[in-house]
Amino acid sequence: MKARTIPLVIPRAHDCITMFFGSRGAYREYFDSHPGTYYMTTGWAERNVGDGDYSMPAYGKEGVMGKLGLAMSYAEYVAKYGKENADYIIETLGDWRKNYSKILYLEMGTCDESQFIEVSRQEARKHDWQFEQRKGDWTLLEKTLPGRQPGHMG
């Protein structure tokens, strides 16, 4: 990859949640001490609504997983790929909820997040999961977005 006229910044991060924790270390510490956590942010919540329903984070037909083609029902998989392939897809995907026991909502303060927080709390309750809310940290995003390396100005 080469950017000829602008700085190209590729953060060393496992995924976007690292960015919202503010550092790899902060994310790693939380991740290691809280296995089974489903992470939620405003951006994730607001883009994963299907038909006005927030009840299935990331799996709404118009959401991230829907755009990837991973929010179809078994019948839809059969119609599109055939029974044998549908069986394989369902077996491979499995029940994504089985590995989770908690929702952590990272509040970034970009808007009124009360609706997303409440929906996340309800989702946790629905699955008998714990719910936690904490403030996110803009540090890593602030270092990344201007295109400057930490410690270098200009």
N, C-alpha and C positions, 0 to 999 in steps of 0.2 A: 504494500500500500504506500502511496506517495501523494502528499498534498504539496503541490508546487507553490501556491501563493498564500496559503493560510496555514497556521499551526494545526497539526493533527494531534489530538489528545485522546489517548486510549487509557482509561483508568484501569488499574490492576484491582479488579473487583470480581467477586464470584458472580454476583448478579446485581440488579438494581437495589435490592434491600441493603446491600453494603453501602451504597451511596446515601441512603436515607438514615443509616446509623452514624454516618459521619467519618467512619474509618473502617479499614479491614479488621483491625484489632477489636474495636467495639462490637462489630457484627460477630466475629468469631467467638468472643467471650460469651455473648448472649446465646448464640446458636449452640455452643457446646454445653451450656448450663440449662438450656430449655429445649430439649429435643421434642419433636412433634408439634412445633409451632407453625401455624399458618399466618403469614405476614400480610397485613392489609394497610393500604395507604389511600389517600383521596383519589389519586390518579387511577389506581387499580380498581377501586370501587366504582367510580363514576363511568368507567369504560366497560364495565362488565354487567350492565343491566340488560336483560332481555325482556321485552314487553313490559317495562316498568317494574320488573320484579328483581329485587336485590337478593333473593333468597339463595342463589347459587353463585357465590363469588367466582369469577373467572370462567364460569361455564354458561353464561347467557349466550343466546344465539348470535347476538351482536357483539359479544365480548371477545376478549383475547383468544380464549380457547375456541370460540365459535369461528373466528376468522381463520384459525388453524385447521378447522374441520374436525375438531375433537369434542364437539358438544352435541353430536347427533345421538338420537335414540338407537337402540338395537335395530328396530325395524327400518330406520333410515339407512343404517350401515348395510343391512341385507339388501335393500333396494338398490343401493349404489354399488356395492362390491360383491354381492352374493353371500350366501349363508356361511360357507366355509371361511371366507375372509372376514366376515363380520364376527364370527365366533373367535377368531384369532385376535382381532382388534380389541374386542371386549375383554378377553382374557389378559391381553397385554396391558391395557389401560387399567383394568381392575377398578376397585372402588377407591378413588383418590382420598376419601375421607378417613379410611382406616388407619392411616399413619399419623393422624393429627389428634391432639388433645387440648389444643389451645389456639386462640386467635390473639395476636398482638396487633393493635392498631397503632401505627406510627403517625402521630399528629405533626404535620409539617407547617401548619399555620398559613396556608395559602388562601384559604377561604373559610366560610362557616362550615366546619366539618361535622357538626352535630348529627346530621342525618346519616352520614356514613358511619360514624361511631356507633349510633344506636342500631343501625342495621347489622353491624359487625357483632355487637353485643347480643342481639337477637339470634344471629346465626350460631354463635357460641352456645347460647342457651338451648337452641333447637337440637344441637348435637351432643349436649351434655359436656361441653368443653369449658375450660377456663377462659376468661376474658381478661386481657390486660391492655391498658392504654398508656402510652408514654410519648414524650416529646421526641421528635426526630431531630437530627443534627445536620445543618447545612454545610458543615466544614468541607467535606470532600467535594460536594457539588460546587461550592464557591471556588475551590482550587482548580477544578476541572473546567468550568464554563468559560472563564476568561482566556483559557488557553495558555496559562502561565505555569511553569513548573514551580512547585513549592520552593520558596526561598529566592526566586528570581523575579524581579520586577521588569515590566516592559515587554 
